[in-house]
Amino acid sequence: MAAVAVAAASAAPSFAAEAITASDPSADIVFRNGPVYTVDGRQPWARAVAVKGKRIAFVGDDAGVQSFVGPQTRIVDLAGKMLLPGFVEGHIHPVLGATLTRGVDLQFDTREETLAALEAYRSKIGKADVVRGFGWRYTAFPPTGPRKEDLDVLWPEVPVVLLAIDGHAAWVNSQALALAGVTKDTKDPLPGFSYFERDPATGEPTGYLVEPPVVLMVNNAIEPFSYDYVADGLAEWLPKAAAMGITSVFDAGIQVLPDYEGFGLYLRFEREGKLPFRVIGSYYHNRPDVDPLPVIKALRREFQSELVKASVLKLNIDGGDPQYTAALLAPYSDKPETSGDTLLPPEMFTDIIRRADREGIDIHVHSFGDRATRLSLDAFEAAIKANPPRDRRNALAHLSLVDPQDDSRFGELGVVAQFSAHWACPDLQNMGVTRSRFGAARGDSMVRMKSILDHGGVLSFGTDWPAAGYYSTYRPLDGIEVSTTRRELDKPQGPQLLPLDEVISLDAAIKANTLGAAWQIRMEREVGSIEVGKHADLVVLERNLFEVAPQEIHKTRVLMTVMNGKVTHEVGG
């Protein structure tokens, strides 16, 4: 399966004729005086590229590109600056992130810093109907989470909903619980997985909500996000994505709007010429009482425009380690009475995957713990055995902990290993919360990208923005750097996340954020590398990444982004 994936990913694009047979050979844009890093294994480096319309018309040397220069051609002299394929985000939440991050930013390490930021925010905003925020860190609070009383002091009569840094929990005040009708007698939506943390003495909800089902239950009871609120947030964020060089995305779950409204919002921006990237979207299924197949099949029929396609079924098999909802093969070190639960019963999960696979639907699974990954790989293997052969593009996302026995199965089963690469460093979350949950042995064996790559697996990078372990980012270069150093950004002499031999090469990291992610979303014949006939999705960086110090990669500016032959971002432009 891995050999098939590699061969297909390097196959010639299917649109070459369209790019080169126009009557006027003049290009719209010519880049010359490279370097050009193509991510094309047959021609990794070039000096010049010509763009005509939406496509790449030439890749080669400066002399060869000269015939594409006409009186109206824009010439970009790279002068040593680096041209790359546009970045492909293998897992991100544009609509969700643009909505949730509009409130107060709470990315602080301590409870005291967090509360100080909230107090300053109260003074800044004055009167409010609902107070929202994002990014509080688990390192600032005990394992039982933050408490409502701290928020009640600041906002006794206004509901407060603050999302955690990973998006898998919320911190709310008493007024929010009251407006949602939540009392000590309220039942948990998914006992053991999504629940209200309760005071052990009184049984009262503490204000700590675990996993999206219960978070959305409270949020929507207070004030569901309006279409206009979401649209305004997305409109503000889209240029920022272009400024980071993003030209294609896999939307791993809209959530804050009904799916039809969310995909319709993307279509609106496409019609208005304001969508700077292609979207391969998903139906995010996290309700055991709903059959997801009719939903994703309906979305696939409805949304198939040039830039916006709903095509993937997104499943959650587990949660995360801070909430003890990551499914582990062995018990948690600091809570040995549990090894985590699965969101969907394994039999139901396996049945959904088998039926979706039979319908030709690609499946993308949130899989955090080693037992979750084992169950997911088993389900994919069962589907392959039960159903006819086909070109599968299934993926497992996050993969914080993978048992070494499963390393080779990604390549054998053709399952993409999708990582949020900037998590692969010894930040406070990994060295504090996660290490205490997993224990020393498992804590020294996290985010093992190279082992899967060396066993023939395909890597895909995506930031998972706004969700994160420690800091939230949508900058592809952040993850590309960390994957090659396993150090925190701006700490070039800092410690590395063990195992040290899990660092990957720069070319492998770039490929994971371009052609690897393009393979995942079935776009490797159209984007992900610089080849004649492919879409003109390109990024100009101020420096050649192969000539800068590893710790300087994330500081490298994106000077220009081109998507579909159109400049979507330009420094000074």
N, C-alpha and C positions, 0 to 999 in steps of 0.2 A: 504493500500500500504506500509506504514512504517513497519507494522508487517511482511509483506512478505519480505521486504528488510532485516530486522534484522535476520529473520529465515534463509534466503538464505546465508547471510554473515557468519553465523556460521555453515553452512552445512559442512559435512565431505568432504575433498578434494577428487578428483576423481582419484588420481594417487598413492594411498597408496600401491597397489600391486606392482607397478613397483619399488618402493623404497626398499621393504623388501624381495623380493623373489630371489635376486641374489644368485648364488651358494656360493660365498665367502661373509660371513657376515661382514667382516672387513670394517670399515668405512675409508673414506679418511681423514676426519677431525673429531675430537671429542673435543667439548667444555665441560669443567666440572668445578665444584667448583664455581657455578654461583654467583649472581642471573641471572636467565633468565626470562625476562618478555615477555610472549608469545603473548599477545593481543588475546588470545583464551579464551572466556568467560567461557568455561568448565574447563580450567586448566590455570589460569592466570600466575602462577609462576612455575618454574621448576629449577633444578640445573644443568642439563646436556643436551646436544644435540649432536646427531651423524649425520654426513653428508656423504652420499655415492653417488658418481656421482653428478648429478645435484639436487638431492632431499634430504629432511630431512628423515632420517631413524629411528630416536629415539628422544623422548622428555620425560625426566623423572628425575630420581635421579642419583647420582654418582655411586651407586652400579649397577643400571640397565644398565648404558652405558658401563660398563666394558667389556661386552661380544662383543662389537663392536670394541674393540681395537685390532688391529693386528700389525704385525711387521712393516708395512709400514704406519700405521696410524699416522697422525700428531695430537699431543695432545696440545690443547690450555688451559692452566690453567687460568681461569678467575680471580681467587684470589680476588673475590669481585667486579671485573669489571662487567659491565652490558651488557648482550646480548639482542638485540632487533631484531624484523623483520627489513629488509631493508626499508628505507623510500621510500614512493610512492608519487611522486609529482603530485598533481591533476590538476596543471595548471602552465606550464612553457614554455619558448620558447628557447630551446637549440641552434638551428641553428641561429635564429635571435639574441639572446643575445651574442653568441660567435662572431658574425659578428659586431654588433653595438658597443660593448664595446672595440673594438681594438683601437679606437682613444683616444682622451684626455678625462679624467674623469672630469666632471664639477659639482660634487655634493658639491656645496657651497651655503651658505645662502644669500649672498649679491651679488649685481651686481659687486661691486669692487673686491671681491674675485674671482669671475668668470672671469672677464677680466684679472686679474693678472695671473690666471692659463693659460689663452689663450696666454698671452704674453710670459710666460715662455715656453709654448709648441712650440710657433713659433721659439724661439731661439734654442730649442732642435732639432726640425725636419729639420730645414733649408728649402731647396727648396722642394715643394710638388706640385703634380698635382691637388689633391683635399684634403682639410682639413676636417677631420671627428671627431666627438666627441659625447659624450652621458652623460646625467644625469643632465643638468641644471635644477635648481629648480624654480618653479613658485613663491616661496617666494622672489626671488631676483629681480623680475620685477613687473611692474604694471599689472592690469587685461588685458590691451591691448598687453601684451607680450614684449619681447625684440625687439630691432630694428637693422636693417642692418647696420646703420652708425657705430655702435661700432665695427663691424667686418670689415667694409671697411677700417678703420684706420690700422688694423693689416694686412689684406690681400686684397689690392685693386684690384689685378689682378688674384687671385686664388679663385676658388669657395669654399665656406665653407658651410657645412651641419652639424648642431649640433642638435641631438635629445633630446627632453625633458625627464625628469626622468620617466614619465609614458608612453613614446613612442607614445603619442597621438598628439604631436606637434613637429615642428622643427623651428630652428632659422637659417636663411641663410643670406648671404651677397648679395650685388648688382650684383656681378659677377655671382653668382649662378642663380639669377633670369634672368639675361641677357642670359646666356647660355641655360636656359630652355625656353627662348622666352616669359617670363612673363612681361607684361606691365599693365598699369592701365586699359587697355581694355580687358585683359584676363578674361574669365568667370570662376567663381568658379565651381569646379567639382560637388559639392553637396551643393547648396546654403543653408545657415543656419546651415549646419552640418560640411562640409569640405570646407574650404575657405581660401583665402588670406586675412589676416588682412590688412586694408587699412587706410592710413592717412586721417582723417576726413576733412582736409582742401584741400588736393590735389587729393585724390583718389588713390594715388600711393601705391603699396604694401609695407608694412613696413619691410618685412623680417620675419614675424611671420606666420607660416603655421599651420593650425588647422586640425587635424585628418589625418589618414594614406592616404586616397586617394590623397589629394593634396601634402602630403609629398613625397609619392612614385612617383608622377607625376614629381616633380622637380628633385628628386634624380636620377631617371632613365633617365631623359633627359640629365643629366650631365655625369654620369658614373654609369651604373648599376653595382651592386656587381658581380664580376666574380666568377665562380665556384671555382677556386683555392684559391681566397681570403677567401671565405666562408669556404672551406674545411680546410685551414690552421688554421682558428680561431677555428673551432669545434675540430680539433685534439688537439689543445692546451688546450681547456676547459674540455674535457671529463675526464681526470684524476682528475681534480679539483672537478667535480661532484661526482666521486667515493670517494674522500677524505671527502666529506660531508655526506656519507652514502646513497646516492641516488642509488636505484636499479631498479626503474620503473618510467616512466614519461608519462604524457599526454602532448604532444606537441600541444599547443593551436594556432599554426599558424606559418608556415615557413616564408612566405612573401618575404624574400630577394632573394630567388631563385624560379623559377617555381616549382610547387609541385612535378612534376615527378623527377626533378633534386634533390630536397631536400630529398625526400624519397629514391631516388637512392643513395644519399650520405650516409644516414644511413645504407643502405644495404652494401655499400662498406666497412664501418667500421665493420659491423657485419662479413662479409667474412674474413676480415683481423684480426679478433679476438680482435678488439680494442673498441668495443661498450660495455661499462660497465653497461648498463641498458637496460631494455625493453622499447620499444616506442609504445605507442598507439597514432597515429597521427590523424590530422584533416585536412579537407579542410576549410580554413578560408574564409568565404564568406562575402564580404562587398561592393558588386557592385549590385545595384538594377536592372541593365540592363542585368544581367546574371542569368539564372536558375541554381541553385547550384546542383540540384539532379543528372543530368547526370555526373557532374564532380566528386562528391563524390562516386557515384556508380562505375565509371571507376577506381578511385583510390583504392577502396575496392577490386576490382577484381585483380588489378596489384600487390598490396603490402600486402602480407600475409605470411611473413617468420616467423621463430621461434621468433625472437626478434623485428621485425618491422611490424606493422600492421597499415594501414590507414583505419579508420573505422567510424570516428565521423564527423558530420557536425557542424562546429563552426559558429555561427551567432553573429553579433553585433546588439543589439537593440538601444543602445545609446553610448555615449562617457564618458566624465568625467566632474567633477565640475569645474576644473580650466578654461576650455574653454567654460563653460556654455552649454555643449552638453550632460550632464547627463539629462535624462528625469525625471522631477519631477511632483508630483501631484499638487503642489502649486508653484507659481512663485519664482524665485531666490530672496533672501532678498536684495542683492546689485544690482540687475538688474531686477526689478519687471515687466518689459515689456516682459520677456520671462520665460518660465518654461522648456526650452530645447526642442530639436527636436529629432525625432527618425531617425536612419540611413535608415531603411526600413519603408515604409508606413505600419501601423498596419495591414491592410487587406492583403498585400503581405506577411508580416511576418507570420501571422496566417496561410495563405495558404501553405507557404513553410513547416512549422512545421507539418501541417496536412498531406501533401503528403509524407514528409520524414518519419513520424511516420508510415504511411501505408506501407512503404517499409522496415520497421524494422530498420531504421537508428536512432542511438542515437544522440541527439542534445545538444550542449553545447553553452550557450548564455552568452555573455558579457552583464551584466545587472548591472548598477551602481546606478541609481536613483530609487526612490520608484515607479514612474509611469512605468518605464521600467520593473521592477519586476512584477507589477500588470499585465501589458500587456503580459508578458512572461507566467506567471502562467495561465492567461486566455487562451492563445493559447494552452498550454499543456492540459488544461482541455477540450477544444474543440476537440483536436485531440483524446483524450481518449474516448470521447463520440462518435466521428465519426467513429473510427476504431476498429477492433477486439481486444480483450484482448491480451496482450503480456508482456514479461519481459522488462520493460522500464528502461533505465539508463540515463535519461535526467538530466542536471545540469544547474544551474544558477551561474555565477561566479562574484565575487567581492562584490556585495550586500552591498555597503557602507551605503545605506539608504533603509530600508524595513518598510513599514507601518505595525503597529502591527496587523491590521486586516488580514494580509497575513502570519503571523507567522505559523499558523497551516496548511496552504495549502501545504507546502513543504512535510510534512509527509503524508497528505491526498492524494496528487497526486504522491507521490514517486519521487519527484524532489530533487536531491542532492543540498545541500547548500554549494557552493565551495568558501572558503574564502582565501584571502592572509592575514594570521593571524598577520603578523608583522605590518600591518597597524593599528591595534587596540590599538593605544597609542596616547597620546597628543603631537605629534611632531609638528614642526613649520607648516607643511603643513595642518594638521588637525585643529590646533588651529588658524592658520592665514587665509590661502586661503579658505579652505573648510568651516570653521565656518562663514566666512564673506559671502560665497555664500548661505549657508543653513539657517543662522540665529541661534539664541541661542537655541530655542526649538529643532529644527532638529539637530543642532550641538551637543546637549547633548544626542542624541539617535542614534548614529552610530555604525556600525559593531556589531550587536546584535546576537552573535552566540548562546548564551545559550538559548535565547527565542525560537529559531528555534529548537534547540536540545530538549528542554523540551516539545515541541509540537510534538515530534516524528520524526523530520527530521534527515537525515543522513548528517553529516558534513564531508567535504573533505578539506584538506589544500594543498596549493601549493603557491610557492613564487611569481609566475608571472614574474620571472626574464627574461629579465632585467628590465621590467616595474615595477614601484613602485610609492608610493605617496611621500615618502621623501627620503628613502635610498634604494638602490638596493642590493638585496642579493639572493643567492641561497642556503642558509644554513637552512635546515628544523628546526634545534634547535632554531633559532631566533624566528620563528613564534610560535613554541611550548611554548617557555617562555612567549612571549608577550600575548598569549591567556590566560595564567593563572595569569597574573599580570595586564594587561592593562596599563603597564608603559613602558617608553622608556628603551632600553637596557642601562646598566651601570648607571642607575639613580634609585637605589633601594629605595630611599626616595622621589622620584619625584612624581608629581601628576599622577593620574590615569585618563584614558579616561572614561567619563560617558557614560552610566549608570554603576555604580560600580558593580551591581549584574549580569553583563554580563560576568564576568570571568568564565572560565570553569575549570574543574579539570584536573590534569595532565594526568590521564588515558584517559580522553575524548580527550585531545589534541594529545596524542600519537596515539590513535586510528584513529583520523582524518587524520594523516599523514602516516598511514599504511593501516589498513583494510578499513577505510572509503573511502580513495582515490582508493583503489583496487576495492571496490564495484563499484565506479563510472565508472571505465574503464573495468568492466567485468572480473576482474582477481582475485576476492576474493577467488575462489577455488584453486588458484595457488600461490598467494603471499599475503602479508599483515599481516600474523600471523605465528607463529612458530608451525606448526603441522606436524605430520608424513604424508609424501606423497607430501607435498607442495615443491615448488622450494626452494632450499637452498639460499635464499636471506637474509643475516644477517648482523648486525652491532654490533661491540664491542665498547662500550663507556668506558672511563677511570673511570667513577664513576656511581653509582646508582642514577639515576635522582630523585628517590623518597626519597633520603636521603640528597640531596644537597639543599641549600637555593634556592628559586625560581629564584632569580636574578643571580644565578650561572649557570643556565641551558645552556645558550648560550655559556658559556666559556668551557663547557665540550668537550674534544677532542674526535673525532672519531679515534680509534686506528686501527680498521680493518673493511673492507667492503668485503663481499662475495656476489657474484651474480652467480646464476646457479652452485653453488659449487666451483666457481673459485674465488680466492682472487684477488680483483681488486684494493685494497688499503691496505697498512699496514705501520704503523709508524715504521720506522727502517727496513722495509722490502724491 
